[in-house]
Amino acid sequence: MAIGAKIKQARKLRGLSQRDLAERLPVSDQTVSKYEREESLPDSTRLMEIADALDIDLSYFLRAPRVVTIKPAYRTKRMSSMKVKETDALIERIRDWLERYLEVEAILSIDDLSFAWPSGVPYDVASMGDVEAAALALRDSWNIGHDPIENLTERLEEKSLRVGCLEAPKAFDAGAFEAAVNGGIPIIVFNKDRPEDRQRFKIARELGHLVLDIRGGLDEGKACHRFAGAFIAPQTIFLQDVGAHRKRISLRELELLKEKYGMSMRALTYRMRDLGILNKHYAGRLFDWLEDAEHTREESGDPVPRERPQRFERMVEHALAEEFISKRRAAELLDRDVDRLSEPVLA
């Protein structure tokens, strides 16, 4: 990729306008515009100044590009409410993370670009019953079984699906994207600052956007919400735990179910309502109670373990330990300080 395009991407990554960057250098707005259009190119000294102004490593501008475009698989209302600068910065942050991810895969000679979904994906769904069946079909194809998933992110990474946990605007919770890299590859990215008991559900919902082909006027948002519940808490095992029909449920039982399935009490209530375990009237009263409770305190019960992708970091540590890369390069790939890197157990 030309250096001008990289400067533009880095500027958007930091959420800056051309004028903002010009003031930091300092140069004129026109000079920055010329750099980005490549009507004029910065010399090595100026390029280092641009890197400093954007608080970005110089290697960013020299890295061989792999990602052509990144497009949301489904644009949520919350993402649509984001400002243009916020959206641009998020896309470039995702691009930067994915570029580093693909680079370390190349260093280790890992060729996962030919990612393939199981047979049957995308699943044609025209009803919520179809959605429930699709969630089970994907679990079965991946040999996950029907028991609760302890670490959803790890399971997805085992299938070579790239999952990122990034800083993001408050309006963004999670998103599924298609990245053009010698063809299309799916990725899921989620906001690292979301509450633990909601992260898992959001990730599963975005998985739904990638694997479902919505037909017959079915609402995609609602279908993917249902898919998330069905994928995390399959109907058969969930009914064994909760029962087919309930008149009421206790706070302590909700806390225990939250601990087992890694779902918020609100998501659990949705699941029980969707499956007809709770009638709509009681579920509505429970939603109201949960809304009131959330205003005064955090959701009760033991905290759900935070979802944290680890494959990328493991690959970098692998490359560093085997001396395929230097400590400085490892720090650049992980976007962290050199002194925070680990040392081999034995020299």
Helices and strands as residue ranges (DSSP letters): H 3-13, H 18-24, H 29-37, H 44-53, H 59-62, E 70-72, H 77-80, H 84-107, E 123-125, H 128-141, H 152-158, E 162-166, E 174-180, E 184-191, H 196-211, E 212-214, H 220-232, H 235-242, H 251-261, H 265-274, H 280-296, H 311-321, H 327-334, G 338-340
